[in-house]
Amino acid sequence: MVEIWARAFVAMLCERCPSLKAYYPAFRIQPSIDIDQAYMLRHKGWLRIKWSFLKSLIRLDLRSFKEKWKILLKQSPDPFDQYAAFKKVHEQYGLKPIYFFLLGKYRPAADDININPGNKPFRQLIRSLSQDAFVGIHPSYSSASVAERIVSEKKILEGITGERVFRSRQHFLRMQIPHTYGSLIKAGITEDYTMGYASHTGFRAGSSSPFYFFDLKTNTRTNLRVYPFCVMDATLKNYMKLGVLEALQELRHLVREVKAVGGAFIPLWHNESLSEYGDWSGWSVLYQEMFELCKQENL
């Protein structure tokens, strides 16, 4: 709505003052991927692997139980290992994604369930992905209220990549405004990608363009730039209960609206949504189709 009204205002100015020239930003795309679980089974401790098998038995899900055995015996690839698939799509459309890594302490009650950041293969994965992509921290669930965890988790990622980390997106999009933004600023974060909805699509701040967070308490503009996103893979499937074709139509609508105002289209995806595993069966095509829509001149 911010861009729609701004364009209407500029059009009125140009109508009254024909000598004025209006310049509008170009439509841009920024893929972003949250890595909550780098792998489903690989590189996890035996206790976690045993618990995963036990959950399949409790649910009487024998198919899942058998599939996990095949993964464990290396007869099948780990379904969450979709990094080559992501790279193929990004190269095809000339895109450079941002990977946000969850590196907080293992706390299953809070869904902080990624692999231990001290795990050598996991660290190698992060370094490998950072060669062709931007990387950011995915602060753990409790970090929204415990500022020190943002700092410590950011330091872990910087120790792995050997580079300064200044991008962030909160796990589960969990924020306490302005407290969390203040914590991010103190931690040295200058770009945050948390501004969006989990339950539905659309722009939470009414704008598709990045903007600087303005601290009302101090009446100052901060150096933290907020990058809004308008759609998440889990929103389409889990919250809105859409089928793949319905989800594609929703994406078409969103891309059309963002293109119309020269905004930034920043989708939020996860590696498991390309896995074709479990409830994600049939959904992997949506990622490439989304960027195909962005490429089209007329929607």
PyMOL commands that set and color helices and strands:
alter all, ss='L'
color gray80, all
select helices_A, chain A and resi 2-16+46-58+62-72+83-92+108-110+120-130+141-144+147-161+171-173+179-186+233-239+244-260+271-274+278-280+285-295
alter helices_A, ss='H'
color red, helices_A
select strands_A, chain A and resi 28-29+32-35+98-101+134-137+167-168+191-192+211-215+220-226+231-232+264-265+267-270
alter strands_A, ss='S'
color yellow, strands_A
deselect
rebuild
show_as cartoon
